[in-house]
Amino acid sequence: MSESNAQDHGGVKVEEADPATVRKAVAGAAIGNGVEWFDYAVYAYLTVQIGLNFFPDFSPAAQSLFVFAGIAIPFVLRPLGGIILGPLGDRFGRRQVLAVTIVLMSGATFLIGLLPSFSVIGFAAPILLLTLRLIQGFSTGGEYGGAATFIAEYAPSKRRGFFGSFLEFGTLAGTVLGAILATAVQLGLSEESLNSWGWRIPFLVAGPLGLVGFYLRSKLEDTPAFRAAEQENTTTTAPFREVMRNVWPQILQLIGFVMLLNVANYTLLTYMPSYLTQTIGIDETESLVVLIVVMLVMMVVITPIGRLSDRIGRKPLLLGSAISTLVLAIPAFWLISQKGWVPVTIGIAILGIQLVLMLGTIGSALPAMFPTRNRYGGFSIGYATSTAAFGGTAPLINTALIQATGNTYIPAFYLMLAAAVAIYPLIRMPETAKLDISHPTRIPGTDHYVPDREPAATGS
């Protein structure tokens, strides 16, 4: 650390970490997000095999609904995870909570690969599957907010967009790895072997990934901003109560915008494999290849987008994504409905561009909505609540409405609704590019300060 890089906020001195430490912090945070999305990708790309092993007595359509319910139902616990784990990260530190979340996430995914099927233990099989999904839902409630906070508080102010984009690079990397492994077992094994035991292999890979993430996180100190606040005794002693009192307008703002992020995320990265094959009727291998190629391109451009947000600001990119989604969702799905390799690729690419504009920017924009004192809790509660309502439910809602109406444009309409909702909070959001966000009590981009002590009458 360099004294010349120190920020002094009313007696709280925050020194920027050296570049090597920043890189380690970014890697340790991003790998947890990668593990989370690795699980979603494997689960989504192996929908048929999961349905056959855990819901064998139902029709293929009903199996799809049950499997997507296995994505949606655990999101009920995601707000609880945000409510409990997020404020704990403000009270006891970001690093300790993040170490817990990655163990729970990767452990639950690993154990899914070991579960006996319905033919072995009957109804206990889907019950155990749901239990492990619920554990993961709870842990992810505190994972994303903590990981984003960890990177944002370690990154230099002028490069926060660039480093923050690696959080969602982890999302795409985990999704691509899961998709590639799922595709590999589908192509490399016979149908009998795939359906009986081969589908388990990708789930088991989550174990080693989680161990790597835990090791990286355990070797780092907590963020400079949190350590400085801790030294000056400006961390919270009543984290949940403070969050709800101090930053509820920012939480509501975040919920409104993150609706679009999550509908787009889960539609493209989780629901699209099933939509292309079961709804549109595209060959499974072709659809997997198209999606993987588009995601690889998104990985290439995501960090330049983060760097661009450091230059021109976060709001132009986020608003551009919302407005283009509102305008181009229907043309994109029309192209996909043509079934040809070229139009499908172009349609998926349009959705990917709209999504990557958000993914490259949110890792730096959203943590900066909150002061250090309430950042982990405020971010996690708002993000987990919005994700529970609009993210994990997107595949289930799309599937159910298409089956009920026969209209294959339902995902486009849902994206347009989410974009329309997101535009207003994005306009209201302060621009925070290049601003220092390490002050313990000031809300970045404003002149508003939250209280730095809990009133004595309320207790702790």
Secondary structure, 3 states (H helix, E strand, C coil): CCHHHEEEECCEEEECCCHHHHHHHHHHHHHHHHHHHHHHHHHHHCHHHHHHHHCCCCCHHHHHHHHHHHHHHHHHCHHHHHHHHHHHHHHHCHHHHHHHHHHHHHHHHHHHCCCCCHHHHCCHHHHHHHHHHHHHHHHHHHHHHHHHHHHHHHCCHHHHHHHHHHHHHHHHHHHHHHHHHHHHHHHHCCHHHHHHHHCHHHHHHHHHHHHHHHHHHHCCCCCHHHHHHHHCCCCCCCHHHHHHHHCHHHHHHHHHHHHHHHHHHHHHHHHHHHHHHHHHCCCHHHHHHHHHHHHHHHHHHHHHHHHHHHHHCHHHHHHHHHHHHHHHHHHHHHHHHCCCHHHHHHHHHHHHHHHHHHHHHHHHHCHHHCCHHHHHHHHHHHHHHHHHHHCCCHHHHHHHHHHHHCCCCHHHHHHHHHHHHHHHHHHHCCCCCCCCCCCCCECCCCCCECCCCCCHHHCC
